[in-house]
């Protein structure tokens, strides 16, 4: 397991080694590949470098490395048994502790294709959002977006697109209004408004 998680607001500084020797040491450690079984996918393994392999090939003692696909948002995904899995989530589940049960995973360097365990950390939706703003990956949220009926939460434009994409492939992702609402911290009615592109509750046409 990797070391204790870092706060998303501190990753810009704490994830960078202070000397060339330290950077070289980190580089060597991160290049050593380790494999763990994926607990909910019997016969498949994930490595700390973000590679997935299957053991269902008896002629290949090392297992067959599976090739991921890049989705429209830039994330690497692998299709197993007709279901899509994000590589970064598989790596985080296998190698990174999540004592606080945080729902999302942050790419520390902002590179969505860098799924090395050393580049990932569990975080809340707000921590993920703030990290993106600090590193210039997302603009600060203004007075637009989707509000819950209680008008307590907002989702930014990126999250809105994610919700639509996930629900569009709901059979593959096995998601519902309720599961998406829990993941994004909003009311399930808000998810319904996003999916239906409703103008109610602060919908922005962009």
N, C-alpha and C positions, 0 to 999 in steps of 0.2 A: 504494500500500500504506500501511497505517496505521503509526503509530510502534511501537516495540518494545513487546511485551506487558508489562503490569504484574503483579506478584505478587498473587494473589487475596487474600492476607491484608492487603494494603495499599490495596486499591481503595476502601475506605470513606473514606480520607483523601485519597489521591493523585488520585482522580477528581473532586474538588471544587475549583473555582477559588477563589483566596484573595481576589480583589477583584471588585467589580461590573464593571469594565472587562474583566477576564479572562473572566468568565462571559459577557458580551455577545459577546466575540470568539469563544469556543467555540461559542456558540449559532449565530452566523452561519455559522461554518465547517461545523457539523454539518448545517445546513439546505441546503447546496449539494449537489444530487443528482448523483452520478456513476454510470455504468453499466459493468458488466463482463460479458463472456460467461460463461455457466456451462460450464466445460470438458467436463463429461460429459453436457450436455443441448444438443445442437446446435439453434440457432434460438431459444434462450431467454437472457435476460439478468437479472441481479440488480443492484439499486442499493445504495449504501451506506446508504440510508434504509430498506431492507428491502422494496422493491417488486420484483415479478417481472413481466416482460413477454415476450410472444411476438412474433416477427417474421413469423409465418405469416399475416399479414393485409395483403396488398399495398395495399389501399385506405387503410390507416392508416399513414402514413409514420413515425410515432413508435412504432409497435408497440402491441399491445393489452395493457393492464395486467390481470393476472390477480388474481382475488380469493381470498385465502387463507381457510382455515377455522380456527377455534379448537378444539383437541382437548380432551378431558376434563381434561387437566392444565394447561390455560391457554396452551399453546404454539400459535403460528401455523404452519399447515402448508399446503402447496400440492400439489395432485394434478396430476402431469404423466405422461402415458402410463401411466395406471393405477397409478402409484407415488407414495407420499407423501414429501414432503421438508420438513424443518423449515426455516423461513425463516432463523432465526438461524444455522443451520449453513451455508446457502448464502452468507450475508453473510460469515461468518467465513472460509470457504474462499476467497472472492473478494478480500477486502480486508484480512485480518489475517494477519500472518506467524505461522507455527507451527514455529519452528526446533527446538523440543524435542519435536515430534510428540506434543503432549498430546491426550488423547482427547475431552475434553468442552469445552463452551463455557458461560461464565458471563455472566449478565446483571448488570452492575455495580450498577445501581440496584434490582435485585430485581424489576423489572417485565418479565414474560415477553413482553409484547406490544411492548416497546420494542426493536426489532431494528436500531436505528441502529448502524453499525459502531463509533462512539465509545462505545457502551454494552456492547460485547461483548469478551470475551477468552478465549483458550484456557486451559484449566486441567486439572489432574488431578482424579480423583474425590475425593480427600481435600481438595484446595483448594476445590473446588466445595461440598463438604459443610461445611467450616469457614466459608466465606463465608455460607452459608445460616444457620448457627447464629449467627454474629456479627450478622447483620442481622435476626434474629428470624423467619426464614422456615422454620426447621426446629428441632426440639428436639434437644438432645445425645443421642447414641446411648447407650443403657443396655445391660444384659446381655440383649439379645434381638436377634433378626434371624436371618439365615442365615449359617452358618459353612461354610467349605469342608471337605472331608474331612480336610485337614491342619490345620484349625482356625486358619488364619492370617489370614483376612479376614472382614469383616462387610459386609452391605449393610443400609442403613436401610430404613424402611418405604416411603419415596418411591421408592427405587431398585427395591425389590421390585415395586411396582406398575408401574413403567416396564418392567421385564423382562417381566412377564406381558402387558402391552399390546403390546409389540413382537413377542413371540412369537405372540400371538393373531393378529396380522396378518403372519405370517412370509412369506407369499407376496408381499405388497406391499412389506414392508421387506427382503425377501431376507436374513433372518437365520437363524442356526442356533445350537445350544447353544454351539458353538465360537466363533462370532463374538461372541455376547453375553458369553461368558466373558472373551474378550480385551478387550472394551470396558469391562467392569466390574471387571476385575482379579481374577477368582475362577476356581475350577476349573469345567470344563464340567459336572461332576456336580452342582455347586451350582445351576447354572442349571436342570438337570433337576428338582431337588428343589423349586425355586421354582415352576416351571411346573406340576408335579404336586401342589403344596401338601403336600408330605411333612412329617411331624412330626420327621423325622430331622435331625440336625445343627443343633439349635437353632432349629427352626421355631417361630414365635410365631403363635398363632391369630388375633390381631387383624387 
